[in-house]
Amino acid sequence: MLRIETEAEQAFRREVRDWYNAELPKDLRDLTFRPEPAQALGWYRRVSQKGWIAPHWPKAFGGMGASPVEQVILMEEAARIGAPELPTQGLNQIGPILQRFGTPEQQARHLPAILNGDVIWCQGYSEPGAGSDLASLRTRGRVEGDEIVITGHKIWTTWGHHADWIYALVRTNEDLPRRQGITFILVDLKLPGITRRPIRTLADECEFCEVFFDAVRVPRTNVVGSLDGGWRIVTALLDEERIQLGAPSHTLRALERVRRMARALGPVLGALGRLRLAEAETEVAALTAAFLQTLTEAEHASTPDASSLKILSTETTQLVLDIAQELAGAAAPLKSPASVGGTVIDFSELFLQSRRLSIYGGTNEIQRGLIADRVLKLPKGKRP
């Protein structure tokens, strides 16, 4: 570690490490896929009971109110022990949005359920013809009295087949410009007219699904913000999402894979392998520093460059797993993890999963366009 921790931070790290060592079940360690809900939510609730499930939430909303360094310590120790990835759409996306824009009734109904692990959330943004160009979405919401009747099709919905609720974007006014007339609404997935269909990915998992809405009637009280005013909510949520996608959690998991592979190789690693390991360590340290800086800027009410952080994080994760593939040598194509000298080595599963990181949350190409517009203020013809 390049940064110097205070005595209090070192004590917190020891507490986290000891607790993980004592509490995390063996069958949940070193998984490459997110565990099924029955497993995932049991551990989710255990972390919640400890008070660590929402370190970035303010204490006023039931969170930990953790400092940036404490947040990173939790990520580093989770990666070290091989803790499983948990459902975070509620924690990282809709939770913070409801804290900012939700009504008191919406906050009271949904925030405790997110913290307790009683409800799984998913995001209803992307459509077959509206991914990175989100303003072109075609799912319609027809206003009928106190209800909005939704008809349309969402895709690439993470854990949509397991979720209880979805926060969705629907077009409620055809007469307004593209970025207007869009409404942000909360939908109970148990309502009649909803069909979900899992999608099998390159990594041979069903992490995503399609969600179909056939005249689904949703109370207008489920609208977040104002009717037709959802774009403001969209941009706020995307900025929050990109900061969380910029967190080093995925990258730290990837680095732990490289470290384990290096230890298993031992003297066979060679000078070139040690050089590549050092490169991975350095890149992850740089990302962690950038994430800490972003959180510090956000604490001081400045507007962080979430797009740059998202690019850095996702491409660093892919780089680290490229290095893992190099170190694996002839074993790189092996699909499933294997035990080598008592250490679980993942040869390719995390590598395959990482290909999507630079696509979701707005492709990295789109992020570079946003940087050109918002940060560099480049005219259209001068963009890189």
URQUIZI-V12335 format. One record per backbone hydrogen bond with DSSP energy under -1.0 kcal/mol. CO is the residue of the C=O (numbers start at 1). NH is the residue of the N-H. Records with the same first field share a line. If there is no record, write none. Layout:
# URQUIZI-V12335
CO->NH  NH
This chain:
# URQUIZI-V12335
6->10
7->11
8->12
9->13
10->14
11->15
12->16
13->17
14->18
15->19
16->20
17->21
18->22
19->23
20->24
25->28
26->29
36->40
37->41
39->43
40->44
41->45
42->46
43->47
44->48
45->49
46->50
47->52
54->57  64
55->66
57->65
58->61  63
59->62
67->71
68->72
69->73
70->74
71->75
72->76
73->77
74->78
75->79
76->80
77->81
78->83
82->30
88->92
89->93  94
90->95
93->97
94->98
95->99
96->100
97->101
98->102
103->107
104->108
105->109
106->110
107->111
110->114
111->115
112->116
113->118  119
120->164  165
122->167
124->169
126->155
127->130
130->127
132->134
133->136
134->137
139->171
140->151
142->149
144->147
146->220
147->144
148->218
149->142
150->216
151->140
152->213
154->211
157->160
159->162  163
164->189
165->122
166->187
167->124
168->185
170->183
171->141
177->180
181->172  173
182->230
183->170
184->224
185->168
187->166
188->191
193->214
195->212
197->210
201->204
205->201
207->159
208->199
209->157
210->197
211->154
212->195
213->152
216->150
218->148
219->222
220->223
222->186
226->229
228->181
230->234
231->235
232->236
233->237
234->238
235->239
236->240
237->241
238->242
239->243
240->244
241->245
242->246
244->247
248->252
249->253
250->254
251->255
252->256
253->257
254->258
255->259
256->260
257->261
258->262
259->263
260->264
261->265
262->266
265->268
266->269
270->274
271->275
272->276
273->277
274->278
275->279
276->280
277->281
278->282
279->283
280->284
281->285
282->286
283->287
284->288
285->289
286->290
287->291
288->292
289->293
290->294
291->295
292->296
293->297
294->298
295->299
296->300
297->302
298->301
304->306
305->309
306->310
307->311
308->312
309->313
310->314
311->315
312->316
313->317
314->318
315->319
316->320
317->321
318->322
319->323
320->324
321->325
322->326
323->327
324->328
328->331
329->332
331->334
338->345
340->343
343->340
345->338
348->352
349->353
350->354
352->355
353->356
354->357
356->359  360
358->364
363->367
364->368
365->369
366->370
367->371
368->372
369->373
370->374
371->375  376
372->378
379->382
